[in-house]
Amino acid sequence: MTIEAGQAPPRAAEDHPIPQQLSATRGGERQGPLERVALALFIAVPFLALAAAVPVAWGRGLSWLDAGLGVFMYFLTCHGITVGYHRYFTHGSFKAGRGLHLALAVAGSMAVEGPLVRWVADHRKHHRYSDKDGDPHSPWRYGESLPALLKGLWWAHMGWLFDEEQTSQLTYAPDLVRDPAIRTISRLFWLWTLISLAVPPVVGGLVTWSWQGALSAFFWGSLVRVALLHHVTWSINSICHAVGSRPFKSRDRSGNVWWLAVLSCGESWHNLHHSDPTSARHGVLRGQVDSSARIIRWFEQAGWARDVRWPGAERIAARRAA
């Protein structure tokens, strides 16, 4: 199930019949006060840890254990978002067996970027209206003057997360709403968040056999890691729609930003993505690092993924800008 730029979203009532009672279990379409408070805490606390990371590292150093836990959890959850939430669930860049299907849903949820169904609905709507009226997070929302763009960058980066109006999940993600296992995983977002935050301190505490080791691992492997991943992901919405090279034709202002490629697991090759949303590879030109595409290739070689939408030379050439 794919929604590309310019495509109309699926009509839930006709194309994907959904039992009426499911609307009460998938989450609301308006953001309540408690949800806003929780969201603010999940953004503010890791951000404060990220801000404190440099002086903490300068004062006491960063242990190899903390660094290893932080890097491992970062790239595990980053690829959960890029391969799972984005290329698989949102755009259908490949097909997966049931085991990988569920594993990707959980790995993406552990990135602490929101429940799966809501994330997918927001992103499909973004592609439907990219950088036009209706786009949930375009940096061009307020105009093209410098003050308007600065305001728009803030909105695209994180301000839109607090918008009271929520994207209709029945309209933009009916395929996921119909899947009982995915609905359950999406509703259990709080559990995957707790597990994601708990793994580093548990490992750190057991390896060092100390509370200090557990707290240090929690600081680096949980809080700093989540904050860094949040801001890298949000930068795709803000920075990659404001600046960057545009070698491919697209109906929006998506650009390629090379210095975000490694940390974003290949997502910052954003111009090709908006030119060819279902492509399993975003970094298609020479030297463009795309670790998410490499992992999809490994899944394919292992027999866990099939019908992968790899972009061939003709497909890439057809999308080249004049």
ZIVEN-V411409 format. One line per field, one symbol per residue. psi: psi as a letter, one per 30 degrees, with the letter a starting at -180 (. if undefined). burial: + if it has 16 or more other ideal C-beta (glycine too) atoms within 10 Angstrom, else -. Layout:
psi: ???
burial: ???
This chain:
psi: jkjlkfkklkjeeefikkkeffffffllgkkleeeeeeeeefeeeeeeeeefeeeeeeefljleeeeeeeeeeefeeefeeeedededeefhflklleeeeeeeeeeeeffhglkeeeeeeeeeeeeegjglkfkfhkfgegafleeeeeeeeeeeefeffgkeklkjeeefheeeefjeeeeeeefgeeeeeeeeffeeeeeeeeefhleeeeeeeeeefdeeeeeeeeeeeffeedefgellliflklgagklkjeffeefghfffifeeefeiffkfkeiflkgjkifeeeeeeeeeefgfklhkikjleeeeefgkk.
burial: +-+-+---++-+---+---------++-+-+----------++--++-++--+--+------+-++-+++--+++-++++++++++++++++++-+---+++-+++++++++++++++++++++++++-++---++++++++------+-+++-+++++++----++-+++++++++++--++-++-++--++--++-+++-+++--+----++-+++++++++++++++++++++++++++-+-+++-+-++++++--++-++++++++++++++++++++++---+-++++++++-++---++--++-+----+--+---
